[in-house]
Structure formats: structure tokens, C-alpha cells
Amino acid sequence: YQRNYVLKTYKKNKAKGGGDRLREMLEEDVITQAEAKAMAEKYNQKLRQLLNENKFDRRSPKPMKYKCIDMLEPCLVIFIDRPHQPAFFMEAYIAGNFQKWNDNAGYVSGLFD
């Protein structure tokens, strides 16, 4: 099994302060997403516990009964042999068309479009 990955970075005008600031921003993004993944795992564990103990409200609409949350596992990639050692945010590639609602640089869909 082979998985494809994507590398992401900020546009140059979003990382004011140059390469060091860009790397800090990417590191913060990786940490934030890793923390969100850990919180989602705790939520899923509690949901499974409630289901197993029959404490979950089974009157809920069927689509809401077993909704677990997952986040992509993030990684920081640094090309140490390249000039200025560029850094990128890496996560698994997911095929499909997606609506971009917001981003880590403050963009919110429809707010300034």
C-alpha cells in the first residue's frame, strides 16, 4: 500500500519576517493539528464508551449516532540540503473537490471575497 502526500506552505506575503517566521508558523500549524487529532481521539474514545454502556441517547437521528472525528496526521518537512533549508507542512493527500472555508492565515470564505 502506497499513500500519496502533499506539501503545503504559506504564500510569501503571509509569512512576514522571512524564512525563520515561516518555519515557526508551519511548526505551530503541525502542533495545532496534532493536538486536534489527540482531542478527536479522546472524543471518539468517550463516544465508544457511552455506546458500550448504553448511555448514548439512541433517540438521536441515525446519521448522528456514530460520528467519530479524525484529523490527518501532520508532519514538518525540512529540506536540509537545499539553500535556506525550506520547510513545508506535509499531510496525506485526499482525492476530491473541497470547499475552502478558512485557513490558518486568517482567510474566511465570503468575508472578503
Sequence and secondary structure as in RCSB ss.txt:
>XXXX:A:sequence
YQRNYVLKTYKKNKAKGGGDRLREMLEEDVITQAEAKAMAEKYNQKLRQLLNENKFDRRSPKPMKYKCIDMLEPC
LVIFIDRPHQPAFFMEAYIAGNFQKWNDNAGYVSGLFD
>XXXX:A:secstr
    EEEE   GGGSTT HHHHHHHHHHHHHHHHHHHHHHHHHHHHHHHHHHTT S TTS GGGTT        E
EEE TTSTT  EEEEEE   S     B TTS BTTT  
